[in-house]
Amino acid sequence: MLVVCIGMLCRTKKLITREGIDTLKKVAVNICLPAVLFRAFANTSYGIQDLLIPLAMFGVCALAWYLGRIGARLLRMRSRFIPFLTTGFEAGMLGYALFEMLYGAEQVEQFARIDLGQVLFVFTLYKVLLGLSGGQKADRKALIRDMAASPIIVAILAGVALGATGLYQKDFMRGVSGVLNECAGLVAAPTSVLILLCIGYDLVLRDIPWRETLRAAALRVAVMLPLCCAFLLALRLLYPAHTMHRAIYVMFILPPPFVLPVFADDARQRTFVSAVLSVSALIAIAGFCALAFLRL
């Protein structure tokens, strides 16, 4: 919370320009975060549950979109972005920072396992549905290009390839993997501070249309709460000895993907979507404080 407040102070006192904060975001997302993800997935042990959990998370995200669509109709919320505000998680720009601060870098691999399913959802079905809702045709080639050009996807694929094949743990790779871990740790170290600083900078509470925003944020909470409980219950029934409940708690308190305003049709829609993301980020930080206080 302190770093978020520093970010807000940097904006109000003009200590950092908008161009400066955008650069910091690029550094965090394109350099620091891929190092976090590579190290997490490369050091993960893989079994059948490591395939089922991402698939289940993909399904949860798709169901959340559908429930958001139903909720928008029932509540007569007109924005086409409502279903997209009730699904997806901003793990990259917020989730890893919160999880690592609360539970330590050595447990990040648990969060990464949960994140894999929602990353696949956001980079595939989420983008397709966004385009279709705006009247665009699905472009498979553009989708593949976006995935291939994403440092996050490249880092995940490289980490999974090394971890799943067992190469990273082989005796002849011990020296190389040790060096890679140290280098990745060095690059990943500033991730949390950079991300929270950027989030604080972007929190402009005076511009929020409160009535519409709170309804959309409340709908997301109403969708996520039962899905979180159902996911926890299903995981406990399938894998009674699992220790991933902390990763699930953090994932389900996160706001929707921060990239969403880019797809907004006009200034009013961009303001609305950005406002919902800001309020959802505050809810996530409040949830983080609750988890820290309760020591869950």
Secondary structure, DSSP 4 states (H G I P E B T S, - for coil): -HHHHHHHHHHHTTSS-HHHHHHHHHHIIIIIHHHHHHHHHHT----THHHHHHHHHHHHHHHHHHHHHHHHHHTT---TTHHHHSS---IIIIIHHHHHHHH-GGGHHHHHHHHHHHHHHIIIIIHHHHHHHTTPPP-HHHHHHHHHH-HHHHHHHHHHHHHHTTGGGSGGGHHHHHHHHHHHHHHHTTHHHHHHHHHHHH--GGG--HHHHHHHHHHHHHHHHHHHHHHHHHHHHH-TT---HHHHHHHHHSPSPTTGGGG-SSHHHHHHHHHHHHHHHHHHHHHHHHHHHHT-
